[in-house]
Amino acid sequence: MDAVMETYEARDFTLWPTAAPPADGLLPLSGRLSPAETGTAMAVLATYNKGERRRGARDPEDGGELIRRLKATERVVAPGGLRLTDTATGVTAAPGCCVGTEDWRDWLGLATGEEPWLGHDPTPVVEHAGAIVRLWPDEDRGAGRSIDIPRAQLPLLLGSVQEDLAGFLACVGRWAATHVPSTTASALAEKLDEDWAVSAPLPEVPHGTPSG
């Protein structure tokens, strides 16, 4: 399980160096990102959260101004989500459209029998089968195989996602120190941490199989 960000918003971005997007357009977020890959992630965030341009408003003149606007956003969101891969079968369930990486904690609800919104086109579907959470990569179940997740492993999987996101925040801090003024750099990673609830402890997940 890893947190990924869609990279289409970084196409033709020129205000700071970026890396070529992955072949599938999904950038895994972790502390292993290179400076250029971190630049790609920041280009996505800065562009995606720019909002509707007001009449007469000018475009940012440099990357620092764009990042300052990002920091002033009420809540930073990111196109993407959690991607799950069955390492035994190779089946992968990618996040659908209209979900966000910032909502990664919604997956905690699977442990208690909930079915979080996982997007559309593709439209992942969740089934609860006793001690197993069965995830179909798309609602067209005849198109592929499912991924079976032991319910007891969900806290471990989400803990690994939390560690990766914390590593990503460290990359953001190092990147920002190079590319934006120090007053913004010191607060940018903290802003993402708050908006995405990265550092907050994960709640205890009850053991056993949910009823119903």
Secondary structure, DSSP 8 states (H G I E B T S, - for coil): -EEEEE-GGGTT--SS------TTSEEE-STT--HHHHHHHHHHHHHHTS-S--TT----SSHHHHHHHHHTSSS---BEEEEEE-TTT--EE---BT-BGGGGGGGGGGGGT------BSS--EEEEETTEEEEESSS-GGGS--EEEEGGGHHHHHHHHHHHHHHHHHHHHHHHHHHS-HHHHHHHHHHHHHHHT-SS-------S----
